[in-house]
């Protein structure tokens, strides 16, 4: 009987030793605004383009399947984005997206023309759906801060990434602005130390 218990323990240890840690640990990706571009004339096809940085803290790839968000400037809703969109986010990597927002006609476009100068408050709230080895995951996010265009059409925020449509960069990354507000238990976190089993998917 003792020999059977020892054998069982050895088998469990062998299986655990062959299982990659990434199969047991999952952390929700983090999202923050990287830049905002405005067409101050308000006549272009894309009057507002929002740069969104997506950070994957896991040791395996994930991908977006849907993104929804709304942008406000000085407490005025100026545009929203809602689309099924599959974009890969590499393991421990960063993907920068350029999202053209849907902007209503009329007073809002007039408001955009008035944002050429001065400092303006922005706020973004939304949620993203990710495809992961554990299935679909819904992640809510919020980010607020200040923008000073100074006559320029584009202002970098936080991560200060390239204006490429999609750019992937590997390596450590953390939000730079204190205004980044991932909702509880929804931001990048360190995996448990000591080889313990990670938290189960919610």
Buried (B, 14 or more C-beta within 10 A) or exposed (E): EEEEEEEEEEEEEEEEEEEEBBEBBBBBBBBBBBBBBBBBEBEEEBBBBBBBBBBBBBEBBBBBBBBBBBBBBBEEEBBBBEEEBEBBBBEBBBBBBBBBBEBEEEEBBEBBBEBEEEEBBBBBBBBBBBBBEEEEBEBBBBBBBEBEBEEEBEBBBBBEBBBEEEBBBEEEBEBEBEBBBBEEEBBBBEBEEEEEEBBEEE
